Amino acid sequence: MGTPVRILDLARSLIQLSGKKEDEVEIEFKGLRPGEKLIEELFYSDEVVCNTSCPKIKKARNVLRGWNKLESQLDDLELLCISTVRLPFVQKLSKSFLSIPVIQPRFIH
């Protein structure tokens, strides 16, 4: 993504490029809007980031769980899916996949 740019520096550059002086244009600080971030994470903390032949492109390797553990968890979930009682399924699903990051975008209309 490149080097971080301070928004204030960007605003000052835009004012200068527009042919005005800083004292002619008011810069108003509003703060973050809901869902807005100061820093965008490109990779999860447990991912291994690797270089590619192109310096601006990176790739990530996920940390894989052991197949035996995953297969056992999937078998448990399959049995719970057959059941007509949903609460144990939801509880097991939450516990089994708690380490999976959940991204919940917030849309403002």
C-alpha positions in Angstrom: 0.0 0.0 0.0 3.0 2.3 0.3 4.0 4.6 3.0 1.4 6.1 5.3 0.3 9.7 4.6 -0.9 12.0 7.3 -4.3 13.5 6.3 -3.3 16.9 7.6 -0.2 16.9 5.3 -2.4 15.8 2.4 -5.0 18.6 3.1 -2.2 21.2 3.2 -0.8 19.9 -0.1 -4.2 20.1 -1.7 -4.7 23.7 -0.5 -1.3 24.7 -1.8 -2.0 23.0 -5.2 -5.3 24.8 -5.5 -3.4 28.1 -5.4 -4.7 29.2 -2.0 -2.9 29.8 1.3 -3.5 27.8 4.4 -5.0 30.8 6.2 -7.6 31.1 3.5 -9.0 27.6 3.9 -10.3 26.2 7.2 -9.3 22.7 8.0 -11.9 21.1 10.3 -11.2 18.0 12.3 -14.2 15.7 12.6 -12.8 12.5 14.0 -13.5 9.0 12.9 -16.9 8.0 11.5 -18.5 4.7 12.6 -16.7 1.8 11.0 -13.7 3.9 9.8 -10.2 2.8 10.7 -7.0 4.7 11.2 -4.9 1.7 10.0 -5.9 -0.9 7.5 -4.5 -4.4 8.3 -3.4 -6.2 5.2 -2.8 -9.6 6.9 -3.9 -11.4 10.0 -1.4 -11.6 12.9 -1.0 -15.3 12.6 -0.3 -15.3 8.8 3.2 -15.7 7.4 3.8 -12.9 4.9 6.1 -13.8 1.9 7.6 -11.8 -0.9 6.9 -12.5 -4.5 8.9 -11.8 -7.7 7.2 -8.4 -7.8 8.3 -6.2 -4.8 4.9 -4.5 -4.4 3.0 -7.8 -4.2 3.0 -10.0 -1.1 1.4 -13.3 -0.4 0.3 -14.9 2.8 0.4 -18.4 4.1 -2.2 -19.3 6.7 -1.3 -21.4 9.7 -3.0 -24.7 9.0 -4.7 -26.7 11.7 -4.1 -30.4 11.8 -6.4 -32.4 9.6 -7.3 -34.9 12.3 -8.5 -32.1 14.6 -10.5 -30.4 11.9 -12.0 -33.7 10.7 -13.1 -34.5 14.3 -14.7 -31.1 14.7 -16.6 -31.5 11.4 -17.8 -34.9 12.4 -19.2 -33.4 15.7 -20.9 -30.6 13.7 -22.4 -33.1 11.3 -24.0 -35.0 14.2 -25.3 -31.8 15.7 -26.8 -30.8 12.3 -28.9 -33.9 12.3 -30.3 -33.0 15.7 -33.5 -30.9 15.8 -32.1 -28.9 18.8 -30.2 -25.9 17.4 -28.6 -24.5 20.6 -25.9 -27.2 21.0 -25.0 -26.8 17.3 -24.5 -23.0 17.6 -22.5 -23.4 20.8 -20.2 -26.0 19.3 -19.8 -23.9 16.1 -18.9 -20.9 18.1 -16.4 -22.8 20.2 -14.8 -24.7 17.3 -14.3 -21.7 15.1 -13.7 -19.0 17.7 -10.2 -18.4 16.2 -11.6 -17.4 12.8 -11.7 -13.6 12.5 -15.1 -12.2 11.9 -15.4 -9.1 9.8 -18.7 -7.2 10.2 -19.0 -4.3 7.9 -21.2 -1.4 8.9 -23.1 0.4 6.3 -24.5 3.8 6.8 -27.3 4.9 4.5 
